[in-house]
């Protein structure tokens, strides 16, 4: 699985769990909605780590919690 796919799936899973919209996540993460949309729709192929940190802050989870998921166990290289 590509990293961008795993990140998008993880964010979408958390949004469903927390019953939160992309717009709300963008707002509380101090990001634009287009930035978050591009990540969750996988049009952003290489999201910056700082952006993921801001998303984690908005979701009130740690970066460790975010990446501690079987989705990230076998990531394909995206050279």
Jmol script that loads the backbone (N, CA, C; Angstrom):
load data "model"
ATOM      1  N   UNK A   1       0.849  -1.183   0.000  1.00  0.00           N
ATOM      2  CA  UNK A   1       0.000   0.000   0.000  1.00  0.00           C
ATOM      3  C   UNK A   1       0.887   1.236   0.000  1.00  0.00           C
ATOM      4  N   UNK A   2       0.478   2.231  -0.743  1.00  0.00           N
ATOM      5  CA  UNK A   2       1.218   3.487  -0.773  1.00  0.00           C
ATOM      6  C   UNK A   2       0.972   4.261   0.517  1.00  0.00           C
ATOM      7  N   UNK A   3       1.966   5.034   0.912  1.00  0.00           N
ATOM      8  CA  UNK A   3       1.865   5.833   2.127  1.00  0.00           C
ATOM      9  C   UNK A   3       0.675   6.790   2.055  1.00  0.00           C
ATOM     10  N   UNK A   4       0.482   7.431   0.925  1.00  0.00           N
ATOM     11  CA  UNK A   4      -0.622   8.389   0.789  1.00  0.00           C
ATOM     12  C   UNK A   4      -1.976   7.707   0.976  1.00  0.00           C
ATOM     13  N   UNK A   5      -2.093   6.466   0.508  1.00  0.00           N
ATOM     14  CA  UNK A   5      -3.333   5.697   0.679  1.00  0.00           C
ATOM     15  C   UNK A   5      -3.553   5.359   2.146  1.00  0.00           C
ATOM     16  N   UNK A   6      -2.494   4.924   2.826  1.00  0.00           N
ATOM     17  CA  UNK A   6      -2.604   4.575   4.246  1.00  0.00           C
ATOM     18  C   UNK A   6      -2.970   5.793   5.082  1.00  0.00           C
ATOM     19  N   UNK A   7      -2.344   6.928   4.806  1.00  0.00           N
ATOM     20  CA  UNK A   7      -2.642   8.165   5.542  1.00  0.00           C
ATOM     21  C   UNK A   7      -4.098   8.569   5.312  1.00  0.00           C
ATOM     22  N   UNK A   8      -4.542   8.518   4.068  1.00  0.00           N
ATOM     23  CA  UNK A   8      -5.930   8.885   3.754  1.00  0.00           C
ATOM     24  C   UNK A   8      -6.920   7.963   4.463  1.00  0.00           C
ATOM     25  N   UNK A   9      -6.659   6.674   4.429  1.00  0.00           N
ATOM     26  CA  UNK A   9      -7.562   5.717   5.095  1.00  0.00           C
ATOM     27  C   UNK A   9      -7.609   5.949   6.600  1.00  0.00           C
ATOM     28  N   UNK A  10      -6.434   6.185   7.185  1.00  0.00           N
ATOM     29  CA  UNK A  10      -6.382   6.406   8.636  1.00  0.00           C
ATOM     30  C   UNK A  10      -7.173   7.654   9.022  1.00  0.00           C
ATOM     31  N   UNK A  11      -6.974   8.744   8.292  1.00  0.00           N
ATOM     32  CA  UNK A  11      -7.711   9.977   8.598  1.00  0.00           C
ATOM     33  C   UNK A  11      -9.203   9.757   8.420  1.00  0.00           C
ATOM     34  N   UNK A  12      -9.595   9.122   7.326  1.00  0.00           N
ATOM     35  CA  UNK A  12     -11.020   8.864   7.095  1.00  0.00           C
ATOM     36  C   UNK A  12     -11.617   7.984   8.185  1.00  0.00           C
ATOM     37  N   UNK A  13     -10.891   6.966   8.625  1.00  0.00           N
ATOM     38  CA  UNK A  13     -11.373   6.100   9.713  1.00  0.00           C
ATOM     39  C   UNK A  13     -11.603   6.901  10.991  1.00  0.00           C
ATOM     40  N   UNK A  14     -10.659   7.781  11.307  1.00  0.00           N
ATOM     41  CA  UNK A  14     -10.785   8.594  12.523  1.00  0.00           C
ATOM     42  C   UNK A  14     -11.942   9.582  12.395  1.00  0.00           C
ATOM     43  N   UNK A  15     -12.088  10.176  11.213  1.00  0.00           N
ATOM     44  CA  UNK A  15     -13.199  11.116  11.003  1.00  0.00           C
ATOM     45  C   UNK A  15     -14.539  10.416  11.200  1.00  0.00           C
ATOM     46  N   UNK A  16     -14.661   9.210  10.701  1.00  0.00           N
ATOM     47  CA  UNK A  16     -15.901   8.441  10.884  1.00  0.00           C
ATOM     48  C   UNK A  16     -16.107   8.138  12.364  1.00  0.00           C
ATOM     49  N   UNK A  17     -15.054   7.679  13.020  1.00  0.00           N
ATOM     50  CA  UNK A  17     -15.130   7.344  14.447  1.00  0.00           C
ATOM     51  C   UNK A  17     -15.545   8.546  15.296  1.00  0.00           C
ATOM     52  N   UNK A  18     -14.999   9.713  14.959  1.00  0.00           N
ATOM     53  CA  UNK A  18     -15.273  10.921  15.740  1.00  0.00           C
ATOM     54  C   UNK A  18     -16.466  11.714  15.207  1.00  0.00           C
ATOM     55  N   UNK A  19     -17.090  11.183  14.130  1.00  0.00           N
ATOM     56  CA  UNK A  19     -18.239  11.854  13.505  1.00  0.00           C
ATOM     57  C   UNK A  19     -17.890  13.311  13.189  1.00  0.00           C
ATOM     58  N   UNK A  20     -16.778  13.466  12.481  1.00  0.00           N
ATOM     59  CA  UNK A  20     -16.254  14.793  12.173  1.00  0.00           C
ATOM     60  C   UNK A  20     -16.126  14.950  10.658  1.00  0.00           C
ATOM     61  N   UNK A  21     -16.361  16.145  10.165  1.00  0.00           N
ATOM     62  CA  UNK A  21     -16.226  16.418   8.737  1.00  0.00           C
ATOM     63  C   UNK A  21     -14.801  16.867   8.413  1.00  0.00           C
ATOM     64  N   UNK A  22     -14.466  16.783   7.142  1.00  0.00           N
ATOM     65  CA  UNK A  22     -13.170  17.277   6.677  1.00  0.00           C
ATOM     66  C   UNK A  22     -13.058  18.772   6.959  1.00  0.00           C
ATOM     67  N   UNK A  23     -14.144  19.495   6.761  1.00  0.00           N
ATOM     68  CA  UNK A  23     -14.144  20.935   7.011  1.00  0.00           C
ATOM     69  C   UNK A  23     -13.837  21.238   8.477  1.00  0.00           C
ATOM     70  N   UNK A  24     -14.452  20.509   9.381  1.00  0.00           N
ATOM     71  CA  UNK A  24     -14.215  20.707  10.823  1.00  0.00           C
ATOM     72  C   UNK A  24     -12.762  20.374  11.162  1.00  0.00           C
ATOM     73  N   UNK A  25     -12.260  19.258  10.610  1.00  0.00           N
ATOM     74  CA  UNK A  25     -10.871  18.875  10.864  1.00  0.00           C
ATOM     75  C   UNK A  25      -9.915  19.960  10.365  1.00  0.00           C
ATOM     76  N   UNK A  26     -10.154  20.468   9.183  1.00  0.00           N
ATOM     77  CA  UNK A  26      -9.302  21.524   8.636  1.00  0.00           C
ATOM     78  C   UNK A  26      -9.310  22.737   9.555  1.00  0.00           C
ATOM     79  N   UNK A  27     -10.482  23.119  10.002  1.00  0.00           N
ATOM     80  CA  UNK A  27     -10.624  24.291  10.860  1.00  0.00           C
ATOM     81  C   UNK A  27      -9.865  24.140  12.172  1.00  0.00           C
ATOM     82  N   UNK A  28     -10.045  23.020  12.855  1.00  0.00           N
ATOM     83  CA  UNK A  28      -9.387  22.839  14.158  1.00  0.00           C
ATOM     84  C   UNK A  28      -7.906  22.512  14.030  1.00  0.00           C
ATOM     85  N   UNK A  29      -7.475  22.131  12.811  1.00  0.00           N
ATOM     86  CA  UNK A  29      -6.059  21.829  12.572  1.00  0.00           C
ATOM     87  C   UNK A  29      -5.297  23.023  12.012  1.00  0.00           C
ATOM     88  N   UNK A  30      -5.998  24.143  11.810  1.00  0.00           N
ATOM     89  CA  UNK A  30      -5.401  25.350  11.227  1.00  0.00           C
ATOM     90  C   UNK A  30      -4.823  25.070   9.839  1.00  0.00           C
ATOM     91  N   UNK A  31      -5.584  24.306   9.061  1.00  0.00           N
ATOM     92  CA  UNK A  31      -5.220  23.998   7.685  1.00  0.00           C
ATOM     93  C   UNK A  31      -6.372  24.412   6.779  1.00  0.00           C
ATOM     94  N   UNK A  32      -6.080  24.570   5.508  1.00  0.00           N
ATOM     95  CA  UNK A  32      -7.166  24.872   4.576  1.00  0.00           C
ATOM     96  C   UNK A  32      -7.933  23.587   4.279  1.00  0.00           C
ATOM     97  N   UNK A  33      -9.200  23.758   3.939  1.00  0.00           N
ATOM     98  CA  UNK A  33     -10.001  22.583   3.607  1.00  0.00           C
ATOM     99  C   UNK A  33      -9.425  21.882   2.379  1.00  0.00           C
ATOM    100  N   UNK A  34      -8.908  22.642   1.434  1.00  0.00           N
ATOM    101  CA  UNK A  34      -8.341  22.032   0.224  1.00  0.00           C
ATOM    102  C   UNK A  34      -7.125  21.160   0.552  1.00  0.00           C
ATOM    103  N   UNK A  35      -6.344  21.561   1.549  1.00  0.00           N
ATOM    104  CA  UNK A  35      -5.194  20.750   1.963  1.00  0.00           C
ATOM    105  C   UNK A  35      -5.657  19.421   2.523  1.00  0.00           C
ATOM    106  N   UNK A  36      -6.610  19.465   3.435  1.00  0.00           N
ATOM    107  CA  UNK A  36      -7.110  18.226   4.049  1.00  0.00           C
ATOM    108  C   UNK A  36      -7.835  17.382   3.001  1.00  0.00           C
ATOM    109  N   UNK A  37      -8.630  18.020   2.148  1.00  0.00           N
ATOM    110  CA  UNK A  37      -9.315  17.301   1.065  1.00  0.00           C
ATOM    111  C   UNK A  37      -8.314  16.560   0.182  1.00  0.00           C
ATOM    112  N   UNK A  38      -7.234  17.230  -0.175  1.00  0.00           N
ATOM    113  CA  UNK A  38      -6.255  16.600  -1.062  1.00  0.00           C
ATOM    114  C   UNK A  38      -5.593  15.387  -0.417  1.00  0.00           C
ATOM    115  N   UNK A  39      -5.463  15.402   0.893  1.00  0.00           N
ATOM    116  CA  UNK A  39      -4.883  14.257   1.593  1.00  0.00           C
ATOM    117  C   UNK A  39      -5.894  13.118   1.673  1.00  0.00           C
ATOM    118  N   UNK A  40      -7.109  13.405   2.108  1.00  0.00           N
ATOM    119  CA  UNK A  40      -8.094  12.330   2.270  1.00  0.00           C
ATOM    120  C   UNK A  40      -8.580  11.777   0.934  1.00  0.00           C
ATOM    121  N   UNK A  41      -8.445  12.543  -0.139  1.00  0.00           N
ATOM    122  CA  UNK A  41      -8.831  12.063  -1.471  1.00  0.00           C
ATOM    123  C   UNK A  41      -7.637  11.525  -2.257  1.00  0.00           C
ATOM    124  N   UNK A  42      -6.485  11.478  -1.609  1.00  0.00           N
ATOM    125  CA  UNK A  42      -5.247  10.939  -2.166  1.00  0.00           C
ATOM    126  C   UNK A  42      -4.709  11.685  -3.380  1.00  0.00           C
ATOM    127  N   UNK A  43      -5.121  12.922  -3.577  1.00  0.00           N
ATOM    128  CA  UNK A  43      -4.519  13.695  -4.659  1.00  0.00           C
ATOM    129  C   UNK A  43      -3.180  14.285  -4.222  1.00  0.00           C
ATOM    130  N   UNK A  44      -2.957  14.351  -2.916  1.00  0.00           N
ATOM    131  CA  UNK A  44      -1.657  14.726  -2.377  1.00  0.00           C
ATOM    132  C   UNK A  44      -0.873  13.436  -2.187  1.00  0.00           C
ATOM    133  N   UNK A  45       0.126  13.218  -3.020  1.00  0.00           N
ATOM    134  CA  UNK A  45       0.866  11.951  -3.003  1.00  0.00           C
ATOM    135  C   UNK A  45       1.929  11.882  -1.920  1.00  0.00           C
ATOM    136  N   UNK A  46       2.295  13.029  -1.368  1.00  0.00           N
ATOM    137  CA  UNK A  46       3.352  13.043  -0.360  1.00  0.00           C
ATOM    138  C   UNK A  46       3.072  14.133   0.665  1.00  0.00           C
ATOM    139  N   UNK A  47       2.083  13.902   1.547  1.00  0.00           N
ATOM    140  CA  UNK A  47       1.761  14.941   2.538  1.00  0.00           C
ATOM    141  C   UNK A  47       2.938  15.190   3.478  1.00  0.00           C
ATOM    142  N   UNK A  48       3.144  16.446   3.804  1.00  0.00           N
ATOM    143  CA  UNK A  48       4.237  16.816   4.708  1.00  0.00           C
ATOM    144  C   UNK A  48       3.954  16.286   6.108  1.00  0.00           C
ATOM    145  N   UNK A  49       5.025  15.933   6.793  1.00  0.00           N
ATOM    146  CA  UNK A  49       4.894  15.447   8.160  1.00  0.00           C
ATOM    147  C   UNK A  49       4.282  16.514   9.060  1.00  0.00           C
ATOM    148  N   UNK A  50       4.657  17.774   8.876  1.00  0.00           N
ATOM    149  CA  UNK A  50       4.094  18.851   9.681  1.00  0.00           C
ATOM    150  C   UNK A  50       2.575  18.936   9.497  1.00  0.00           C
ATOM    151  N   UNK A  51       2.100  18.690   8.295  1.00  0.00           N
ATOM    152  CA  UNK A  51       0.661  18.693   8.041  1.00  0.00           C
ATOM    153  C   UNK A  51      -0.005  17.552   8.803  1.00  0.00           C
ATOM    154  N   UNK A  52       0.618  16.383   8.804  1.00  0.00           N
ATOM    155  CA  UNK A  52       0.064  15.249   9.547  1.00  0.00           C
ATOM    156  C   UNK A  52       0.098  15.533  11.051  1.00  0.00           C
ATOM    157  N   UNK A  53       1.145  16.200  11.515  1.00  0.00           N
ATOM    158  CA  UNK A  53       1.221  16.581  12.934  1.00  0.00           C
ATOM    159  C   UNK A  53       0.064  17.511  13.281  1.00  0.00           C
ATOM    160  N   UNK A  54      -0.208  18.486  12.429  1.00  0.00           N
ATOM    161  CA  UNK A  54      -1.330  19.408  12.678  1.00  0.00           C
ATOM    162  C   UNK A  54      -2.667  18.672  12.673  1.00  0.00           C
ATOM    163  N   UNK A  55      -2.817  17.717  11.762  1.00  0.00           N
ATOM    164  CA  UNK A  55      -4.042  16.918  11.730  1.00  0.00           C
ATOM    165  C   UNK A  55      -4.171  16.114  13.024  1.00  0.00           C
ATOM    166  N   UNK A  56      -3.093  15.523  13.472  1.00  0.00           N
ATOM    167  CA  UNK A  56      -3.115  14.768  14.741  1.00  0.00           C
ATOM    168  C   UNK A  56      -3.483  15.676  15.904  1.00  0.00           C
ATOM    169  N   UNK A  57      -2.936  16.876  15.921  1.00  0.00           N
ATOM    170  CA  UNK A  57      -3.294  17.838  16.968  1.00  0.00           C
ATOM    171  C   UNK A  57      -4.790  18.125  16.930  1.00  0.00           C
ATOM    172  N   UNK A  58      -5.324  18.339  15.733  1.00  0.00           N
ATOM    173  CA  UNK A  58      -6.750  18.603  15.585  1.00  0.00           C
ATOM    174  C   UNK A  58      -7.617  17.432  16.012  1.00  0.00           C
ATOM    175  N   UNK A  59      -7.101  16.222  15.797  1.00  0.00           N
ATOM    176  CA  UNK A  59      -7.841  15.015  16.187  1.00  0.00           C
ATOM    177  C   UNK A  59      -7.594  14.636  17.648  1.00  0.00           C
ATOM    178  N   UNK A  60      -6.709  15.385  18.295  1.00  0.00           N
ATOM    179  CA  UNK A  60      -6.360  15.143  19.696  1.00  0.00           C
ATOM    180  C   UNK A  60      -5.747  13.755  19.899  1.00  0.00           C
ATOM    181  N   UNK A  61      -4.861  13.383  18.963  1.00  0.00           N
ATOM    182  CA  UNK A  61      -4.125  12.135  19.085  1.00  0.00           C
ATOM    183  C   UNK A  61      -2.647  12.435  18.837  1.00  0.00           C
ATOM    184  N   UNK A  62      -1.789  11.547  19.309  1.00  0.00           N
ATOM    185  CA  UNK A  62      -0.357  11.726  19.090  1.00  0.00           C
ATOM    186  C   UNK A  62       0.031  11.167  17.722  1.00  0.00           C
ATOM    187  N   UNK A  63       1.172  11.593  17.261  1.00  0.00           N
ATOM    188  CA  UNK A  63       1.704  11.073  16.011  1.00  0.00           C
ATOM    189  C   UNK A  63       1.939   9.558  16.132  1.00  0.00           C
ATOM    190  N   UNK A  64       2.384   9.140  17.297  1.00  0.00           N
ATOM    191  CA  UNK A  64       2.599   7.704  17.548  1.00  0.00           C
ATOM    192  C   UNK A  64       1.285   6.947  17.415  1.00  0.00           C
ATOM    193  N   UNK A  65       0.213   7.478  18.001  1.00  0.00           N
ATOM    194  CA  UNK A  65      -1.093   6.831  17.885  1.00  0.00           C
ATOM    195  C   UNK A  65      -1.537   6.744  16.427  1.00  0.00           C
ATOM    196  N   UNK A  66      -1.278   7.803  15.670  1.00  0.00           N
ATOM    197  CA  UNK A  66      -1.686   7.843  14.276  1.00  0.00           C
ATOM    198  C   UNK A  66      -1.009   6.729  13.480  1.00  0.00           C
ATOM    199  N   UNK A  67       0.315   6.609  13.628  1.00  0.00           N
ATOM    200  CA  UNK A  67       1.062   5.651  12.824  1.00  0.00           C
ATOM    201  C   UNK A  67       1.105   4.250  13.415  1.00  0.00           C
ATOM    202  N   UNK A  68       0.627   4.064  14.637  1.00  0.00           N
ATOM    203  CA  UNK A  68       0.600   2.748  15.269  1.00  0.00           C
ATOM    204  C   UNK A  68      -0.645   1.995  14.795  1.00  0.00           C
ATOM    205  N   UNK A  69      -0.614   1.589  13.540  1.00  0.00           N
ATOM    206  CA  UNK A  69      -1.763   0.961  12.895  1.00  0.00           C
ATOM    207  C   UNK A  69      -1.235  -0.030  11.859  1.00  0.00           C
ATOM    208  N   UNK A  70      -1.857  -1.183  11.728  1.00  0.00           N
ATOM    209  CA  UNK A  70      -1.411  -2.158  10.721  1.00  0.00           C
ATOM    210  C   UNK A  70      -1.385  -1.610   9.291  1.00  0.00           C
ATOM    211  N   UNK A  71      -2.133  -0.537   9.033  1.00  0.00           N
ATOM    212  CA  UNK A  71      -2.106   0.085   7.704  1.00  0.00           C
ATOM    213  C   UNK A  71      -0.687   0.474   7.292  1.00  0.00           C
ATOM    214  N   UNK A  72       0.142   0.812   8.261  1.00  0.00           N
ATOM    215  CA  UNK A  72       1.477   1.316   7.974  1.00  0.00           C
ATOM    216  C   UNK A  72       2.546   0.220   8.062  1.00  0.00           C
ATOM    217  N   UNK A  73       2.126  -1.037   8.222  1.00  0.00           N
ATOM    218  CA  UNK A  73       3.092  -2.121   8.375  1.00  0.00           C
ATOM    219  C   UNK A  73       3.866  -2.422   7.093  1.00  0.00           C
ATOM    220  N   UNK A  74       3.193  -2.346   5.967  1.00  0.00           N
ATOM    221  CA  UNK A  74       3.851  -2.675   4.697  1.00  0.00           C
ATOM    222  C   UNK A  74       3.579  -1.553   3.693  1.00  0.00           C
ATOM    223  N   UNK A  75       4.395  -0.535   3.773  1.00  0.00           N
ATOM    224  CA  UNK A  75       4.248   0.625   2.882  1.00  0.00           C
ATOM    225  C   UNK A  75       5.173   0.446   1.681  1.00  0.00           C
ATOM    226  N   UNK A  76       4.596   0.625   0.485  1.00  0.00           N
ATOM    227  CA  UNK A  76       5.387   0.592  -0.739  1.00  0.00           C
ATOM    228  C   UNK A  76       6.164   1.893  -0.871  1.00  0.00           C
ATOM    229  N   UNK A  77       7.354   1.805  -1.409  1.00  0.00           N
ATOM    230  CA  UNK A  77       8.124   3.021  -1.694  1.00  0.00           C
ATOM    231  C   UNK A  77       7.502   3.722  -2.873  1.00  0.00           C
ATOM    232  N   UNK A  78       7.472   5.024  -2.802  1.00  0.00           N
ATOM    233  CA  UNK A  78       6.870   5.826  -3.866  1.00  0.00           C
ATOM    234  C   UNK A  78       7.926   6.704  -4.517  1.00  0.00           C
ATOM    235  N   UNK A  79       8.908   6.090  -5.132  1.00  0.00           N
ATOM    236  CA  UNK A  79      10.013   6.848  -5.749  1.00  0.00           C
ATOM    237  C   UNK A  79       9.592   7.523  -7.017  1.00  0.00           C
TER     238      UNK A  79
END
end "model"
wireframe off; spacefill off
backbone 0.3
color backbone group
